[in-house]
Amino acid sequence: MCKGRGRVSVASDYSRLLGRHRGLLASAHTAEQRRHGGGFEHHQTRIYNRFANQRDPAVFCRKAASVAKRAAALDSPGLAHSAARLLGEID
């Protein structure tokens, strides 16, 4: 989504975030699976669609790039503490 004219790329910072916080993200994923049980796939689809269908992708990409850069710079405890606020910035 964040490719093309007028859109800021998120790829490198997002990739760095995934690598740096692999353990934290795996734990969060497992916790979400437990929390949603058999409805986990539906829950994941709703989240994906919410972020994939943006009214103004250029604005979304700019915000997402900023969040990804800051999140990748945090340590995992810092990201765990800040995750809800950071997601709120791109929601």
C-alpha positions in Angstrom: 0.0 0.0 0.0 2.8 2.5 0.8 4.4 2.4 -2.6 4.1 4.8 -5.4 3.8 8.5 -6.1 3.2 10.6 -3.1 3.5 7.8 -0.6 6.2 7.4 2.0 7.7 3.9 2.1 7.3 2.0 5.4 9.2 -1.1 4.3 12.7 -0.6 5.8 11.6 0.6 9.2 8.8 -2.0 9.4 11.3 -4.7 8.6 13.6 -3.4 11.3 10.7 -3.3 13.8 9.8 -6.9 13.0 13.3 -8.1 13.4 14.1 -6.1 16.6 10.8 -7.1 18.3 10.3 -10.6 17.1 9.9 -12.1 20.6 7.5 -9.4 21.8 5.4 -9.7 18.6 5.3 -13.5 18.8 4.1 -13.3 22.4 1.4 -10.7 21.5 0.3 -12.9 18.6 -0.1 -15.9 20.9 -2.0 -13.9 23.5 -4.4 -12.7 20.7 -4.9 -16.2 19.5 -5.8 -17.3 23.1 -8.1 -14.3 23.6 -10.1 -14.8 20.4 -10.0 -18.6 20.2 -12.0 -19.8 17.2 -12.7 -16.2 16.1 -9.0 -15.4 15.7 -9.0 -15.6 11.8 -12.1 -13.2 11.7 -10.4 -10.9 14.1 -7.2 -10.8 12.0 -9.2 -10.2 8.8 -11.0 -7.2 10.4 -7.7 -5.7 11.5 -6.1 -6.2 8.1 -9.1 -4.7 6.3 -9.1 -1.7 8.6 -5.5 -0.8 7.8 -5.6 -1.8 4.1 -8.7 0.3 3.2 -7.7 3.9 3.9 -9.5 7.0 2.6 -6.2 8.8 2.0 -3.3 6.2 1.6 -0.7 9.0 1.3 -1.6 10.4 4.7 -1.8 6.9 6.2 1.6 6.0 4.8 3.2 9.1 6.2 1.8 8.4 9.6 2.7 4.7 9.5 6.3 5.5 8.4 6.7 7.9 11.4 5.3 5.3 13.8 7.4 2.4 12.3 10.6 4.5 12.6 9.9 5.4 16.3 8.7 1.8 17.2 11.8 0.3 15.6 14.0 2.6 17.7 12.4 1.5 21.0 13.4 -1.5 23.1 10.8 -4.2 23.5 9.5 -3.1 26.9 9.2 0.5 25.6 7.3 -0.7 22.6 5.0 -2.8 24.8 4.3 0.3 26.9 3.7 2.6 23.8 2.0 0.2 21.3 -1.6 1.3 21.9 -0.7 5.0 21.7 1.4 4.5 18.5 -1.3 2.5 16.8 -3.7 5.2 17.7 -1.6 7.7 15.7 -2.3 5.7 12.5 -5.8 4.6 13.2 
